[in-house]
Amino acid sequence: MKQRSFEQLFLGVDGGGTNIRMRLCDENSNILAEEMLANPSNLQLNDGKNAYDSVLRLSKIIFQKAELDLSIDGKRTYACFGMSGARLNRARQDFSRHKFPFAKTHICDDIDIAQIGAFLGKDGAVLIIGTGSAGLSIINNKRFQVGGWGFNIGDDMSGAILGRELLRMSLQAHERLIATSELTKNIMAQFNNSAEKLMAFSFDENTKPATYAKFMPLLIEYFERHDENAIKLIEFEMLAIEKYIHYFKKNGAKEIAIIGGFGERLLPMIKKRFGKIIIKAKSDPLNGAIILANNKRD
């Protein structure tokens, strides 16, 4: 089989708190290959080593899928990595010091590729609501960025924070500080109804933000069953989102797009609560990364 040849290639990467996604396009924006790995790729995890290993591993997979040679075609590839945890300037700088097999690599926060993808370079605000959370609005070339400070001190709209809140609530219900429900009973049953085992889980070095976020499908399931504690937790989430929406409206945003797996699951509820200002993104963050890779090639 004759190998395909391209003058230029563009690689977009969306490195999230739970998964990493990658898309390879030709100079006409035709998609040649796209893949995902279930690897947390936040630059704050293990000093970015997890993210770097994930990028290298997925690069090999995607070039092979496109029937291209990474060692040759990588040299004509312009890449943009939109990475969670890249809000911290030091994290971006440290990650950019790694060797990548590409002609040029641009490192940015995942919120940047989300905003560009959602509005195709035009004005608008975007909220990422996934394992982590953040917000960015571009209005008349002015940047309004909030959140994105990580699990320990931020991410208040995130699935990780809500998952942790679910475990806290379940523990309080177990100790009869608050009313129990089928949801909290289910959670405690996963820890053999032992507060000690839940505590040990919380201190385990393998318990990461993504670990807490994995409880979100269960929360949604019980919310749809009208579980009282699930309803309280979704209201907790809506109040967190409301702060960001108020901030963006105050600063001139006319449209707010919701990005991220958890946010997309909540989108009907968010639209019902906050109205027409909430829209569906025009394209995804990977497309934003491809656009940015093209813009940054010179």
N, C-alpha and C positions, 0 to 999 in steps of 0.2 A: 504493500500500500504506500502510495506516495504521500510524504508528509506535507501538510499544509504549511504555507508560508505567509507571514503577515509583516508589514512594515512596522506597525506599532500594535501593542496590546495594552489593555487597561484592566487592572485587577482591583476589585473593591473588597474590603474586609470589614465585617461588622462583628467586633469582639465583645460579647456580652458577658453577664455574670453567670450564665448557665451554659450557653452555646456560643460557638463561633461559626459565622457564615462567610462564604467567599464566592465571588462571581468573577468570571473572566470574560472579557468582551474584546471584539476586534475594533478597528478604527472607526467603524460605522455603527458602533454600539450594539452590534449583534451579539447575543449571548452564546459563548462557545461552551461553557461549562459552569455548573453551580453545585456547591456541596455544603454540607454542614457537619460539624462534629459536636458531640455533647461534652464539650470541655469548657469549664469556666475559664474566661480569658480576661479577667479584670487585671489591669497592670499593677494593682496593689497586692495581688496574691503572689507570694513567693518571689517578690521583687521583679515581677514581670516574666519570670522564667516559664511559668505555665503558658502564658500568652505566646511567648516566642516559640516554644516547642509546638504549640498548636498551629501557629502560622506556618512553620516549616513543614509539618506533617500534612496539613491540608493543601499547601501549595503543590506538593508532590502529587497528591491525589487528583487535584483539579487539572493540572497540566497533562497528566496521564489520561484523564477522562476526555480532554480536548484533543488528544492525540498529538500533543506537542512535547518537545524536549525542554524541560525546565532549565537545564544548563545552557542551552542555546537561546531559546525563545524568551527566557527570563531577562536576558540582556536588552531586549527591546520592549520590556514591559514596564509601564508606569503604574505604581501601586499607591493606593490610599488606604490606610488602616484607621478606621474609626473605632477606638477602643474604650470600653468602660474603664474608669479609673484614670483616664488621661486628663481629667480636669487639673490634676496636679502637674505643674510645669516640670518638676524634677522627674516625674514618672515618664513623661513624654521624652525628655532628653535622654534618660537612661535607656529607654527602649530603642530610641533611634541610633544608639551606639552599636547595637547588634548588627551583624552582617546579614544582609538579605540578598537573594540572587536576582535582583531587579535593577533596571536602569536608574530608577529614581523611586524613592519611597517617602511618602508624606504621612506623618503621624498626627492624628487629631483626636479630640474627644468624640465619643459616639453620638453625642447630641448634635454635633456639627453635621454629620452625614445624615442624621435623621431630619434636621430642618431643611437641608438642601433637597433631600429626596421628597419630603412632604410638600414643598412649595416650588420645587424646580428653580431655585435661585431667587424667588420673589419673596415679598414680605409675608410674615406670618409667624405664629408661635407653635411650638411643638412640645408635647409632654411625653417623655419616655416613662412608661410604667411597666417594668418588668421585674427581674430579680432585684435590680436597683431602680433608681428614679432620678429624673432631672428635668429641667425645662430651659428652653431657649426661644427667644423671640427676636426677629430682625425687623425693625420698623424704620424706614427712611435711612437705611445704612447704619442705624444705631443698634447696638447689641444689648439685649437684656437677658442675662443668664442667671439662673437660680438653681440651687440644688446640685446634685452630683457629687456630694462630699463623702459618699461611702456609708457603709452599714453602721459603723460605730457612732457617727455623729449626724448622719443625714439620712437620705433615702426614705423619707417619711411617707411617700406614696407607694413604696415598693412592695412586691410580694414577699421579700425577705423580712421586712419589718412587720408586715401583717401576719406572716407565719409565726414570727417570734411572739407577737401579741396573742395569737391563738394559743400557743403553748402556755403563756402566762395565765390566760383566762382559764384554760383547762386545769392548771395547777390550783388556782384559786377556787375553782368549783370543786375540785377533788378535796380540798380542805374545808369545804362548806363556807367559804367566805362570800361566795356569790352562788346564785342558782345554777344547778347543773342542767345540762341538756344532752340530747343524743350526740351532738357534735363533740362536746367536751368528754363525754363518756368514751366515745370512739378513740379520741386522742389518747386518753389515759390508758385505754386497753392496749394500745400499741407499745406502751411502756410497762405492761403487766400491772397496771394500776399502782405503780410505785413512784412516789415523788423522788426518791433517791435515784432511780434509773433515769428519770427525766432530767434531774440535775446533772448526773454524770454525762448524759447526752449533750447538755448545753456546754460542758467544759471539754468535751472531746475535741482533739485537734482536727479531726475530720469533719466537724460540724461547721460548715461555711454558710454564708448568706444563701447560696443556692440550695442548701439543705433545708433551710426554713421555707424557702419559696416553694418547695415541692409539696407543701401541704395545701397550696391554693386550690387545686382541683377538688379536694375533699371539702374545703370551705364552701366553694361554689355549689357543690352537690347539696350540702345541708342548707345553704341559703335558699335554694330552690324548693326545699322541703319546708320552708318557713320556720326553721330552727331559730329560737329566740336569740341565742348567743351568736349564731352566724349573722343574723340581721344586725346585731350591735356592732360586729366587726366590719361589716360592709359600710355601715354608717361612719365608723371610725375612718375608713378608707376615703369615703366621699368628702368628709370634712378636711382631710389632708389635701385632696385634689382641689377643693374649693379655694384654699389659700393661694395656690398657684394661678388658678383661673382669674381670681380677683386681681392679683399682681399684674398679669398680662393685660387684662382689660384696662386697668388703670394707666398702663403705659402704652396704650394705643392699639393693641392687637384687635383685629376684627375677626380673625379666624384662628382656631386652635386645633391642631391635629393631634390625635392620640396614637402613640407608637408603643410597641412592646407587647409581648404575648399576654401578660395579665391585663394590660390596658385594653387590648383589642377584645378580650373576653368581657370586660366591664363596659365596653363602648355603648351598648344600648342603654344601660343605666345612666351613664355619664351624659349622654345626649338628652335623655328624658329629663334629667335634673337641671342641666345648665343651658339647654336650648340650642338654637341655630348656630351659635358661635363655635360649637364643636363640630368638626368635619372629619371626613375620612381623608387620609393622606393621598396626594396625587400619585406618589410612587413610594417605594420602600427605601430604607436606609442604604441598602447595597447600591441602588441606583444613584443615591446621593454620593456615595464613595466613588463610583465610576465617574460621575461628573467632576468631582473634586480632583481625582487623579488626572483627568484630562486637562483641567484648568492649571494644575501645578506642574505640568511636565516641563515647562520652559524655565 
